[in-house]
């Protein structure tokens, strides 16, 4: 699923998904200075109960969507994307095999890119860095069939991404 967030006002803003039974944070969606908007890819177990918790001054909007394949254009490699905040990229069809990934990040905080299988069944960390970075790595799609993925880019500054 994709969580889209918009927070107005000023000052610190934190948004997270909480396990409604255990009361523990499952996913940190954002820890930012408002105003801010962005989106994140989130995998949650089907058998759980969850809530979104937001601490922020000002108003906020949360949209939780499960993008239907029939209504969203599917992108293919090579993929080129850029942004200046956390962004969910979907859907991307990647052939089986190894793909070169080049990424940059100009922010001072955490920068990560995670591939999520569109059909469920797991995530694959692609990039995990702190601060400004220019990196080249690989993303391997195992098996013989192409994979349909969502990419979760978590960033606190300008970023670029290329996948061959």
N, C-alpha and C positions, 0 to 999 in steps of 0.2 A: 504494500500500500504506500501511498505518497501522502505526506503531511505538509500542507502549505500553511505558512504563518505570516501574519502581518501584525506588527506591533508599533503603535504610535507613542507619542510622549517623549520623555527623555529619561536618561539614567539607565541603570542596569535592568536587564530583562532576562529571565530564565524560563525556558519551557522544557518540560520533560514528560515522558510517558511513565506512569506509575502502575505497578501491579495493584489492582484494587483490593485484593485479599491480603497480600503480604505488606503492602504499603511501601515497597522498595522501588527505587528508580530502575526502570527497565532500559530506557533510552534517553539520553540527553539530546533534545532537539536543538536547543540554542542557549547560549550563555553570552549575551551580546549587550551592546549599548543601543538603546532605542533612539530614534526610529530605526526599524529593521524589517526586512521581509526576505523570505527565502523558502526553500522546500527541502525535504529530506525523504529518503526511501527508508521504510521501516518494515522489518519482518517481525510479526508477533505470532505466538502460538494460537491456533484456532480454538483451543480449549480454555483460554484464560479470560479474565475480566480486567480491563484496563481503563485508565482515565488519563486525560491530559491535564497537567498542572502548570499554571503560568503565574509567575510573580513579576509584575511590571507596573510601572506608573503609566497611566493613559489607557486607551482602548486597545483591543487586540481582536484578531479574527483568526480562527483555526478552521481549515478545511481538510477533511480526511477523505481521500479519494482512492478508488481502485480503478485506474485507467483501463477502459475496455479496449482490447486490441482492435476491435472493429472501428473505433472512433479516433484512434491516434495513429498518425503515420509512423511506420517502422523505418528507422534509419539503419544504414549498413556501414560497415567499415569501408574505406577510411572515414573516421569521425574526427571532426574538428569542432571544439566548443570552447567558450570562454565565459567568464562571469566575474562578479565581485562579491559574492556571498555564497552561502550553502545552497546547492541546487540539485534537484533530482532530474536526471536525464533518462528518458524512456521513450520508447523501447528501441534497443539496438540489437541487430542481428549480427552475430560474430561467427564466422566459419570456425570449424574445429582447427586446432593448431595454435601456434604461438603468435602473438601480436605484440609489436613494439608499442610501448606507451611512453609518450613524452609529456611532461607536465611542468608547469611553473606555478609558483605561489609567491605573492608579494606581501602577504600579511605577516604579523609577528607571532601569531598563535598557531594552534594545531591545524594541520592540513591533511585530509585523508580522502582517498577514493576507494570505494568498496563496490564490487560487482555483486548484484543480487540476481539469482535465477528467477526469471519471470514466472516460471511454473512452480516456484517454491523449491525447497530442497537445498537451500544453503546460500552462503555468502563467501566471497573471496576477497580478502584485503589486497589492494593493488598498490597503494601508496600510504605511508604513515610517516609524517614528518612534522617538525616544529619549526616555525619561522619561515623566512624567505628561502625558497629552494628552486632549483632547476634540476630535474631528475629524468632519467630514462630507465625504464624497467620493462618487464614482459608480463603479459597476461596470457595464460594458457587455457584454452578451451579444450577439455579432454573429450575423448570419444571420437566418433566419426561424423556426428551430425552437428549442424550449426546450433548455437545457443542464443536464445532471446534473453537479454539482460536489461536490468535497470542499473544505472550507475548513481551512487550517492557521493556527491562531492561536498565535503564539509570544509569550509574555508572562512577565514575572517578578513580576507582581502582579495585583490584581483588574482585571478587564476586563468590558466590556459590548459587545454588537454587535447592531445592528438593520439589517435589509435589507428595503426595501420591495419 
